[in-house]
Amino acid sequence: MLVIACGAIAPELVRIRELNDWNHVQFQCLPAELHNMPEKIPGAVTAKIAQAKEQFERIFVAYADCGTGGLLDKALAGTGVERIPGAHCYEFFAGSRVFHELADEEPGSFYLTDFLVRHFERLVVRGLGLDRQPQLLPLYFGNYKRVVYLAQTESEELQALARDHAEFLDLDYHYRFGGDQPLSLLLQPELAG
């Protein structure tokens, strides 16, 4: 079985595969930077499917909608390939119920995952041009009230970095540990041999 995945969730997928002894599962990851251009995700995913369909009995896509506005689902229609349900990785890392509770509690939340905490400088600061044009910060983040770090690990180093990122954005900081369990529970029916 092949899982075509976002590179941003590769460490979690590998941990989940090892914990469940899913030795029949292989991963091919696409660059996480595609999230800055979500309109390119469907084409990248379907290109991978086309390359792999002769080699694998089953293919699954480890992407939520990820900002494609339904284009990923349209691209997968008729292929026999399914994807993780949900709007984005924040939902499957927190679990749908918890994510919606967090969003209802404070709609102005900017979410971080372990991956985004590690790569904040590259994906957020440089990716949005804030290093070159810091005056854009209030335009991008002026409607946000807090940073919610949806942690997959309990790393104190990452928690400190996430706090620094919240301070950089001038937002309140909220920590929520979810581990790999919410994602693992979603993958169980799809990937269990």
N, C-alpha and C positions, 0 to 999 in steps of 0.2 A: 504494500500500500504506500502511496505517495501522499504527503501533505505539502501543499504549496502554501507557504506562510510568509508573513511579514517578518523581516529580519529583526524588528523590534521585540518580537516575542520568542526568538530562537532559544535563549537560555532556559526559559520556562518550559518550552516544548520538550527540550532535551531532558530536563529534570523529570517531567511528567512521564515521558517514555521510559526512562530508567526505573522510576518508582513502580510503574505498572508492568514492567517486563514486556513492553510492546516491541519486541525485536523485529517484527514484521513491518514496522513503520519506518520510512525514510522521509527526510525533509529536504525541500529545496526552498530556500528563502530569497525573497525579493528585497531590494534595498528599502530600508526604513524611510529614506528621503522621499519616496513616492507619496508620503502623507502631505508633503508640501505641494503636491500636484495630484490630488486625488482622482482627477479625470483620467490619469494615466494608469491607475491601478487595474481597471477591467482589462485593458489591452495587454498589460504585462502578465496578468493571471492567465488569460486565455492563450497567450503565446506559450506559456509554460505547460498548459494542459495539452496543447497541440504537440509539443515536443515529447511529452511523456506518455501519451495515451496508449501507445503500442507496447510500452515497457512494463506497465503496471496494471494489475487487475482492477484496482480501485484508486481513485484520486479524491482527496478532500481538500477544501480550501480553508486555511486558518486565517481568515480575515473576517472582520465584521463589515458593515457597510463602509466604514472609514471615510466618510465624507464624499462618497461617490454619488450620493443622491439617488440611489436605486440603480445606477448604471452597472454595478457589479452583478446584481441579481439578474438584470436583463442579459448581460454577457454570459452568465452561467445557464440561463434558461435553455432547455433542450440538450444540454451537454451530459446530463446525468450526474453532474458534480454538484455537491452541496457545500455550503459554507457554515461557519459558526454563526449562530443567530445573534442579532443585536446591532446597535448602531455604531459602536466603536469598542476598542480594547478596554476602555475604562469600565464599560458595562460588564464585559466578561471577566475582568480582573477583580472587580468588586462583588460580582454577582448582581443580577438584574434588580432584585428587590433592594439591596443595599445601595446600589448606584442611584436608583430612583428616589430613595429616601434622602440621600445626600444632595441630589439635585433639587428636590422639593424644599429641603432645609435652607439651601442657599443657591438659587439659580445662577448667581454670579460667581461660580467656582471654576477655576482653571486647574485641570487635573494633570498630575505627574505620575509616571510609573517608574520603576527602577531604571529602565532604559532611558527615559526622558531626563531623569535626574542626572544620570551619567553623561548624557550627550546634550545637555541644556545649552551649553555655549555654542555648539555647532548647529543644532537644529532650531533653537529659539532665538538666541542672540544674533548669531551670524545669519541664520536661515531667514530671519525676518528683517535683517539689515539694521538691527538696533546698535551694532558696533559702529556702523558708519553714520547712522542718523538716530541718535538717542532721543531726539524730540518726537519720534514715532511711538515711544513707549506708552504715553497716555492715550494715543489714538488706538493702539492695539489692546491695551489692558485697562483702559479707563472705566469700563463697565463691570470689571471683575471686582469681587470683594475679598476672595481668599484663594489660596493655593491648597488643593487637597492632594496629598501624596498617598496614592493607593499602592502601598508597598507589597512586593512579592517576597522580599527577604526582610530580616530584622536588622539590617546593617546600620550601626550607629553612624558610620561614615556617610552613608547615603542620606540618613535622616538629617545630619548636619548640613550636607550639600543642599538638600531640599529646603531647609530653613533659609539658607543663603539665597537660594533662587527666589523664595517668597519675599525676602527683604529687597532683593534687586528689583522685583516687580512692584514693591511697596504694597504688598497684600498680606492679609492675615494668613497664618499657617495652620493647617489641620492635617494630622497624621492618621492614616487608617491602614492597619495591617490586614491583608486578606490572604497572603501566601499564594500558593498555586492551586488550592482546593477549588475555588469557583471555576477556573478554566479547566481543571482536571475533570470536574463533574460534567461539564459541557462536552468534553472530548470522549468521555467513557463510552457512550453508546455508539459513537462513530468509529473509534479506533480500536476498541477491544477486539482481539482476534476471535 
